[in-house]
Amino acid sequence: MSWDEYFMKVAMVVAERSNCLRHHIGAIAVKNRRIISTGYNGPPTGFPNCTDVGCIKDKDAVEKHLKGMHHGTSHDLCPAIHAEQNMIIQASLHGVSLRGATVYCT
């Protein structure tokens, strides 16, 4: 197995941590064959998980949240962030430089 195949498999495992009901995406940053940061898609810290409150993109939930509003879509209401964003945030929180790193994303 090549290193690229190995790191893609690790990104797939990271994706399993996602609490999104629709998509499970994982991202890892690698430098010198070492994983230096990981991330998966979902709401940021402090927001409820879709697995706990349901998906805002479901039709019934959207209608409930948009009732009385003139603008907006389900995408506007969804607080989830991308796996790549989460991976960058995690690196930043821990003082890890991503310069020169390779990102593997499912």
C-alpha positions, 0 to 999 in steps of 0.5 A: 500500500502506498503512503497516499493510499494509507493516508486516504484510508485514515481520512476515511476513518476520520470521516466516521466521526462526523455527526452530519446525517447526510455526508461524512467527510474527513480531512487530514494534514500530513507533513513528512509522513506524519499526521499533524491535524485532522478534521471532519464535517459538522457543526462547530463546538457549541452548536448541537449535532444533527444526530441530536436535533435533526438535520436543518436541511430536511424539508419539515425542519426548514419550513419550521425555521423559515416560517415568517422569514422572507429570505434564507435557505436551508444552507443559510441555516446549517451551522456545519463547517467543512472537514478542511475548515475543521482541520485548519481550525484544529491545527491553529488551536494547537499551534501547528503550522500547515505550511508544506503539508499535504491534505487528504480529503474524502 
